[in-house]
Amino acid sequence: MNIIAWLQKNHPHLLEELMLIDRATDGALLRHPEHTLSYNIAIAARNGNPGAQALCEALNQLSPDHCATTIAYESTQKWRDATGEAG
């Protein structure tokens, strides 16, 4: 079981708080606060940024296929509806 699944099962409120911190931090870094740091790292890695690629490798060790899963999930209508992100 990866860390995200464990948090969802055992500490769902903590996971929600961590997501809020993640999004606030992303907004403070002048990124898109409607997405997580993981998403922005994954997009940068996909675009060839070597630092982001190294971070994705580290994230993937904590949660298998973390970066790919993040891009897939945050590209869904469910994500846009949950965050109020326009089209």
C-alpha distance (Angstrom), angle and dihedral (degrees) to the residues before:
residue distance angle dihedral
M1 . . .
N2 3.81 . .
I3 3.79 123.7 .
I4 3.82 94.8 -102.6
A5 3.81 92.9 52.6
W6 3.80 90.4 46.0
L7 3.81 91.5 52.3
Q8 3.81 91.6 46.7
K9 3.78 90.1 53.0
N10 3.81 100.7 39.0
H11 3.81 107.3 23.8
P12 3.83 111.6 18.0
H13 3.81 93.5 161.8
L14 3.80 91.5 52.7
L15 3.80 89.3 51.5
E16 3.82 90.2 52.1
E17 3.81 90.8 50.1
L18 3.80 91.6 48.3
M19 3.81 89.6 51.3
L20 3.82 90.4 52.0
I21 3.81 90.9 50.2
D22 3.80 89.3 47.2
R23 3.80 92.7 52.5
A24 3.82 93.6 44.1
T25 3.79 90.8 50.7
D26 3.78 90.5 48.6
G27 3.80 90.2 51.4
A28 3.81 91.5 49.2
L29 3.80 89.1 53.7
L30 3.82 89.2 57.4
R31 3.78 93.0 -109.2
H32 3.77 125.8 122.7
P33 3.82 107.6 -67.5
E34 3.80 91.2 -162.3
H35 3.81 86.8 72.4
T36 3.78 132.1 54.0
L37 3.76 126.6 -108.3
S38 3.80 87.0 -111.0
Y39 3.79 90.6 58.6
N40 3.79 93.8 49.8
I41 3.81 91.1 45.7
A42 3.81 90.0 49.2
I43 3.81 92.3 50.0
A44 3.81 91.2 49.0
A45 3.82 90.0 48.2
R46 3.79 91.0 49.8
N47 3.80 87.8 51.7
G48 3.81 90.4 55.3
N49 3.81 103.5 -98.5
P50 3.84 104.3 154.8
G51 3.81 94.4 -153.9
A52 3.78 91.0 51.8
Q53 3.80 90.3 46.7
A54 3.82 89.6 55.4
L55 3.81 90.5 48.5
C56 3.81 90.3 50.6
E57 3.79 89.8 52.7
A58 3.82 89.2 53.4
L59 3.81 92.7 46.4
N60 3.79 90.2 48.2
Q61 3.81 88.8 57.3
L62 3.82 89.7 58.4
S63 3.79 95.4 41.9
P64 3.84 119.4 14.2
D65 3.81 112.9 -114.7
H66 3.82 88.9 -0.9
C67 3.80 96.4 157.1
A68 3.82 95.9 45.4
T69 3.80 91.5 44.8
T70 3.81 91.3 49.0
I71 3.80 93.0 52.1
A72 3.79 91.2 47.1
Y73 3.81 94.4 48.4
E74 3.80 97.9 42.2
S75 3.81 89.5 51.1
T76 3.82 92.3 61.0
Q77 3.77 128.4 100.8
K78 3.81 88.1 -121.7
W79 3.83 89.4 62.5
R80 3.81 92.7 46.5
D81 3.79 91.3 49.3
A82 3.83 92.2 47.9
T83 3.79 93.6 50.2
G84 3.78 99.4 34.7
E85 3.80 90.0 -120.7
A86 3.78 112.2 164.2
G87 3.83 118.7 -122.6
